[in-house]
């Protein structure tokens, strides 16, 4: 029996502990140069050498996700991703798991709204093994009938279990409520009825259409030589053929409709109500991104934010509350999420709306702005330590069309945001009167509590 080698997660943990023991002050970010190449099949490749640890991270991002799920087959992208590692090339699911575990590595795949992502991390000396496994799950997944049935059943079980988790219900229902008919409104995990309708042929067809080199980009970051990596990738992916099809048109970004609406998702047995306040936001490459990030951190993006101080600390209405701008390629969502006792639902929502209104009307204080700048510029470098973190940043820049130097100039751009910038984006992008309000609660008590906030609609959970 083979003896497993050192798990690279132990090495990464040790590195993080060493970092934590160092100075708290943020140092300027200076990244190694990135080698860019396009393989013969059209695959875009980015290689960044970093020799701090004997590790290498592979990351592939395909421009495919729940936005590409056909109507009635929502959840297809996620199910496809889940099956990639369940048998590929000459290995079945068990052999893949054993081979990656033997070298102490990791291998995984997932799908989000706009991306299907495959990742692998191994020790540098196991580069060839990691690349072979990584290539096989991308290029030649088996989609065995037995594995398909098992993963489909697991997904249906997860969806059933989710109905007992009000927070997950709120997050899932919010997408369709806010984004309506936009493909962004597709729940990534799908619905019970849609996942039940997916066939093995649907999964194989999704893979053939969307997981192709001309819709993908690949990053390799770690203790590597860029020229050798590009040559190895060219050999490994030589048989992966482009689709030869033009990419479909981008989805239309939904627009704000300027109306306040209230949706009550019926869950009569709960004693605490999950609530979400949301509106359409901005795409990731919006020029106001840095000012929005600052303003939102002051509002509800940190543990000392206004929403936390007022709703949690001063009023004691919740244990946690946060605001967030989620950004996509062509659109975005601004949302506030929290929960409270059924009896204090209206008080919590009114207080939350009041804090948003106050910040929009008055702007942050100079002290708040300075504190948020210190927080953001201090935290950002901490997410750039591991090779897989750097691979994600490299591909994010390419995927969202960001400035090539956005990582190195992040602190500079944050510090360049003025008070005037913060006040402007608060009035432009932070909704108050047209926020959509969603609650997961007892419909009778919630209706009474929310009266006067806007037209109220009640729906059963899907």
C-alpha positions in Angstrom: 0.0 0.0 0.0 1.4 3.4 -0.9 2.1 5.8 1.9 0.5 9.2 1.3 3.0 12.1 1.1 2.9 15.3 3.1 -0.4 17.2 2.7 0.3 20.6 1.1 -2.4 22.1 3.3 -0.2 21.6 6.3 2.6 23.5 4.5 0.2 26.4 3.6 -1.1 26.6 7.2 2.5 26.9 8.5 3.2 29.7 6.0 0.1 31.6 7.1 1.1 31.2 10.8 4.5 32.7 10.0 2.8 35.6 8.2 0.5 36.2 11.1 3.4 36.6 13.4 4.9 39.3 11.3 4.2 43.1 11.2 0.5 44.2 11.0 1.3 47.1 8.7 0.5 46.6 5.0 3.6 46.5 2.8 3.4 47.6 -0.9 2.3 44.8 -3.1 4.8 43.8 -5.8 3.9 40.7 -7.8 6.2 38.7 -10.1 5.7 39.3 -13.8 3.1 37.2 -15.5 3.9 35.3 -18.7 0.9 35.3 -21.1 0.5 32.9 -23.9 -2.2 31.5 -26.2 -2.0 27.8 -26.9 -2.5 26.4 -30.4 -6.2 25.6 -29.5 -6.9 29.2 -28.4 -6.6 28.6 -24.7 -5.4 31.8 -22.9 -2.6 31.0 -20.4 -1.1 33.0 -17.5 1.9 31.8 -15.6 3.3 33.6 -12.5 6.4 32.2 -10.8 6.6 32.6 -7.1 9.2 30.6 -5.2 8.3 31.2 -1.6 6.9 27.7 -1.2 7.4 24.5 -3.3 3.8 24.5 -4.4 2.0 25.0 -7.8 -1.6 25.9 -8.3 -3.6 25.3 -11.5 -6.8 27.2 -12.1 -9.1 27.1 -15.1 -12.0 29.5 -15.5 -14.6 28.8 -18.3 -17.0 31.5 -19.3 -20.0 29.3 -18.3 -22.3 29.2 -15.3 -25.8 29.3 -14.2 -26.5 32.1 -16.6 -26.1 29.5 -19.3 -28.6 27.0 -17.8 -31.5 26.4 -20.1 -35.0 27.3 -18.9 -36.3 24.3 -17.0 -32.8 22.9 -16.4 -31.6 25.4 -13.8 -28.7 23.8 -11.8 -27.1 22.2 -14.9 -23.8 24.1 -14.7 -23.4 23.2 -11.1 -24.2 19.5 -11.6 -21.8 19.4 -14.6 -19.0 20.9 -12.4 -19.7 18.4 -9.6 -19.3 15.5 -12.0 -16.0 16.6 -13.5 -13.9 15.0 -10.8 -16.1 11.8 -10.6 -14.2 9.9 -13.2 -12.1 11.1 -16.1 -9.6 9.7 -18.6 -8.5 6.3 -17.4 -9.5 6.8 -13.8 -12.9 6.4 -12.1 -14.0 8.6 -9.2 -12.2 6.5 -6.5 -8.9 6.4 -8.4 -9.0 10.2 -8.9 -9.5 10.7 -5.2 -6.8 8.3 -4.3 -4.2 9.7 -6.7 -4.6 13.3 -5.7 -4.6 12.3 -2.0 -1.4 10.2 -2.5 0.5 13.4 -3.5 -1.1 15.4 -0.7 -2.8 17.7 -3.3 -6.3 19.1 -3.9 -8.5 18.9 -6.9 -12.0 20.3 -7.3 -14.5 22.0 -9.5 -17.5 24.3 -9.0 -19.8 26.6 -10.9 -21.1 30.1 -10.1 -23.3 32.5 -12.0 -20.8 33.2 -14.8 -17.9 30.9 -14.2 -17.2 27.2 -14.1 -13.9 26.8 -12.2 -11.5 23.8 -11.9 -8.6 24.0 -9.4 -5.7 21.8 -8.5 -2.8 22.3 -6.1 0.2 20.0 -5.6 3.8 20.1 -4.5 6.1 21.3 -7.3 7.8 17.9 -7.6 4.3 16.5 -8.4 3.7 18.9 -11.2 3.2 16.2 -13.8 0.7 14.2 -11.7 -1.2 17.4 -10.9 -1.3 18.5 -14.5 -2.5 15.1 -15.8 -5.3 14.9 -13.3 -6.2 18.6 -13.9 -6.2 18.1 -17.7 -8.3 14.9 -17.6 -11.2 16.3 -15.5 -11.4 19.3 -17.8 -11.0 17.6 -21.2 -12.3 14.0 -20.8 -14.7 13.6 -17.9 -16.6 10.3 -18.1 -20.0 11.4 -16.8 -20.7 7.7 -15.9 -24.4 7.0 -15.5 -24.0 5.7 -11.9 -22.1 8.8 -10.9 -24.6 11.1 -12.6 -27.4 9.4 -10.7 -25.6 9.7 -7.4 -24.7 13.4 -7.8 -28.2 14.2 -9.0 -29.7 12.5 -5.9 -27.2 14.4 -3.7 -28.2 17.7 -5.2 -31.9 16.9 -4.7 -31.1 16.0 -1.1 -29.3 19.3 -0.6 -32.2 21.2 -2.1 -34.6 19.4 0.3 -32.4 20.1 3.3 -32.0 23.8 2.2 -35.7 24.3 2.9 -35.0 23.9 6.5 -32.3 26.7 6.4 -34.1 30.0 6.2 -30.9 31.9 5.4 -30.3 29.8 2.3 -33.9 30.0 1.3 -33.7 33.8 1.5 -30.5 34.0 -0.6 -31.9 31.6 -3.3 -35.3 33.4 -3.5 -33.7 36.8 -3.6 -32.0 36.2 -7.0 -35.3 35.5 -8.8 -37.2 38.2 -7.0 -34.7 41.0 -7.8 -33.3 39.9 -11.2 -36.6 38.5 -12.6 -36.2 37.1 -16.1 -32.5 37.8 -16.4 -30.2 34.7 -16.6 -28.5 36.1 -13.5 -31.8 35.2 -11.6 -31.2 31.5 -12.2 -30.4 29.9 -8.8 -27.0 28.3 -9.2 -28.2 25.1 -7.4 -31.4 25.0 -9.4 -34.9 24.0 -8.1 -36.1 20.5 -7.2 -38.2 20.4 -10.4 -35.4 21.6 -12.7 -32.7 19.4 -11.3 -35.0 16.4 -11.5 -35.4 17.2 -15.3 -31.7 17.2 -16.0 -30.4 14.1 -17.9 -26.9 12.7 -18.3 -27.0 13.9 -21.9 -27.7 17.4 -20.8 -24.6 17.4 -18.7 -22.4 16.0 -21.5 -23.9 18.5 -23.9 -23.2 21.4 -21.5 -19.6 20.2 -21.3 -19.2 19.9 -25.0 -20.6 23.4 -25.7 -19.1 25.5 -22.9 -16.0 23.7 -21.4 -13.9 24.4 -24.5 -10.5 26.2 -24.9 -11.9 29.2 -26.7 -14.2 30.0 -23.8 -11.6 29.4 -21.1 -8.5 30.8 -19.4 -5.9 29.0 -17.3 -3.5 30.2 -14.7 -0.5 28.4 -13.2 1.1 30.0 -10.2 3.9 28.7 -8.0 7.4 27.4 -7.9 7.7 27.0 -11.7 9.6 28.1 -14.8 7.2 29.9 -17.1 8.7 28.6 -20.4 8.6 25.0 -19.2 5.0 25.4 -18.0 3.7 26.8 -21.3 5.4 23.9 -23.2 3.9 21.4 -20.8 0.4 22.9 -21.2 0.8 22.9 -24.9 1.5 19.2 -24.8 -1.1 18.4 -22.2 -4.0 20.2 -23.9 -3.0 19.5 -27.6 -6.0 17.2 -28.0 -8.5 19.7 -26.6 -10.3 21.1 -29.6 -12.0 24.6 -29.7 -15.7 24.7 -30.3 -15.4 26.8 -33.5 -18.6 28.6 -32.4 -19.0 32.3 -31.8 -19.8 33.1 -28.2 -23.5 34.0 -27.6 -24.5 37.5 -26.9 -24.1 38.8 -23.4 -27.2 38.8 -21.2 -28.9 42.1 -20.8 -28.1 43.8 -17.5 -31.3 44.3 -15.5 -32.2 47.9 -14.7 -33.6 49.4 -11.5 -37.3 49.9 -11.8 -37.5 52.6 -9.1 -40.2 50.7 -7.1 -40.3 49.4 -3.6 -41.7 45.9 -3.4 -42.1 43.3 -0.6 -41.9 39.6 -1.0 -42.8 37.2 1.9 -41.6 33.7 1.4 -43.9 31.5 3.5 -42.3 29.6 6.4 -45.0 29.7 9.1 -43.0 27.7 11.8 -40.0 30.1 12.1 -39.6 32.2 15.2 -36.9 34.4 13.6 -37.2 36.1 10.3 -34.5 36.3 7.7 -34.7 39.6 5.7 -32.9 40.9 2.7 -32.9 44.5 1.3 -31.6 44.6 -2.3 -31.4 46.5 -5.6 -29.5 46.3 -8.8 -25.8 47.3 -8.5 -22.9 47.7 -10.8 -20.6 45.4 -12.8 -17.1 44.6 -11.5 -15.3 46.9 -13.9 -17.4 50.0 -13.0 -15.2 53.0 -12.6 -16.9 53.7 -9.2 -15.8 50.3 -7.8 -13.2 51.6 -5.3 -15.4 54.4 -4.0 -18.3 52.0 -3.7 -16.1 49.5 -1.8 -15.1 52.2 0.7 -18.6 53.4 1.2 -20.1 50.0 1.6 -17.4 49.0 4.2 -18.5 51.9 6.2 -22.1 51.0 5.9 -22.1 47.3 6.6 -18.9 45.6 5.3 -17.0 45.3 8.5 -17.5 44.4 12.1 -17.3 48.1 13.2 -19.6 49.3 10.4 -22.6 51.5 11.0 -25.2 48.7 10.5 -23.4 46.5 13.0 -23.0 49.3 15.6 -26.6 50.4 15.4 -28.7 47.3 14.6 -26.6 44.7 16.6 -24.8 46.6 19.3 -27.0 49.6 20.2 -30.5 48.1 19.4 -29.7 44.4 20.0 -32.0 43.4 17.1 -29.8 40.8 15.5 -26.6 38.9 16.0 -25.2 39.7 12.5 -25.9 42.2 9.7 -23.9 43.0 6.6 -24.2 44.9 3.3 -22.4 43.8 0.2 -22.0 44.7 -3.5 -21.9 41.4 -5.5 -20.4 42.2 -8.9 -20.7 40.3 -12.2 -19.4 41.0 -15.8 -22.3 43.0 -16.9 -24.4 43.7 -13.7 -24.3 43.6 -9.9 -26.4 43.4 -6.8 -26.4 45.6 -3.7 -27.9 43.7 -0.7 -28.2 43.9 3.0 -28.8 40.7 4.9 -29.8 39.9 8.5 -32.3 38.2 10.7 -34.3 39.2 13.8 -37.1 37.9 16.0 -40.5 37.9 14.3 -41.8 40.4 16.8 -39.0 42.9 16.0 -39.1 42.6 12.2 -40.5 46.0 11.4 -38.3 47.7 13.9 -35.2 46.1 12.5 -36.0 47.0 8.9 -37.0 50.5 9.8 -33.7 51.0 11.7 -31.7 49.5 8.8 -33.3 51.8 6.3 -32.7 54.7 8.6 -29.0 54.0 8.8 -28.7 53.7 5.0 -30.6 56.9 4.5 -28.4 58.7 7.0 -25.2 57.6 5.3 -26.6 58.5 1.9 -27.7 61.9 3.0 -24.7 62.9 5.1 -21.9 60.8 3.9 -19.2 59.2 6.1 -17.1 61.2 8.5 -13.5 61.9 7.8 -12.5 59.5 10.6 -14.7 56.7 9.1 -13.1 57.2 5.7 -9.6 57.1 7.1 -10.4 54.0 9.2 -11.9 52.1 6.2 -8.9 52.9 4.0 -6.6 51.5 6.6 -8.7 48.4 7.0 -9.0 47.7 3.2 -5.4 48.4 2.4 -4.3 46.3 5.3 -6.5 43.3 4.6 -6.0 43.1 0.8 -2.4 41.8 0.8 -3.4 39.0 3.2 -5.4 37.4 0.4 -2.3 37.2 -1.9 -0.2 34.8 0.1 -1.0 31.4 -1.4 -0.4 30.4 -5.0 -4.1 29.5 -5.5 -5.1 33.0 -4.2 -2.8 34.6 -6.7 -4.1 32.4 -9.5 -7.6 33.6 -8.7 -6.6 37.2 -8.8 -4.8 36.8 -12.1 -7.8 35.3 -13.8 -10.2 37.7 -12.2 -8.3 40.6 -13.8 -8.6 38.9 -17.2 -12.2 37.7 -16.8 -13.6 41.1 -15.7 -11.5 43.2 -17.9 -9.7 45.0 -15.0 -6.5 47.0 -15.2 -3.5 44.6 -15.5 -1.9 46.3 -12.5 -5.0 46.4 -10.4 -3.6 44.2 -7.7 -0.4 46.2 -7.2 -2.3 49.5 -7.4 -5.2 48.5 -5.2 -4.0 50.4 -2.1 -3.2 53.5 -4.3 -6.6 53.5 -5.8 -8.3 53.0 -2.4 -6.3 55.9 -0.9 -7.2 58.1 -3.9 -10.9 58.0 -3.1 -12.0 61.4 -1.8 -14.9 62.4 0.5 -16.6 63.8 -2.5 -16.2 60.5 -4.3 -17.7 58.6 -1.4 -20.7 61.0 -1.1 -21.3 60.9 -4.8 -21.4 57.1 -5.1 -23.6 56.8 -2.0 -26.3 58.9 -3.6 -25.9 57.2 -7.0 -25.6 53.6 -6.1 -27.0 52.9 -2.6 -30.7 52.4 -2.8 -33.2 53.4 -0.2 -36.7 54.1 -1.6 -36.4 51.5 -4.3 -35.0 48.6 -2.3 -36.7 45.3 -2.7 -37.6 43.7 0.6 -37.6 39.9 1.0 -38.4 38.1 4.2 -38.7 34.4 5.1 -41.3 34.3 7.8 -44.7 33.5 9.0 -46.8 35.2 6.3 -49.6 36.4 8.6 -47.3 38.2 11.1 -45.0 39.4 8.4 -47.8 41.0 6.4 -48.9 43.0 9.4 -45.4 44.0 10.3 -44.5 45.2 6.8 -47.7 47.1 6.0 -46.9 50.4 4.3 -43.4 49.5 3.1 -44.7 48.7 -0.4 -46.9 46.2 -2.3 -46.7 42.9 -0.5 -46.8 39.5 -2.2 -46.7 36.1 -0.5 -45.3 33.0 -2.1 -44.6 29.4 -1.1 -41.1 28.0 -1.2 -40.1 26.3 -4.5 
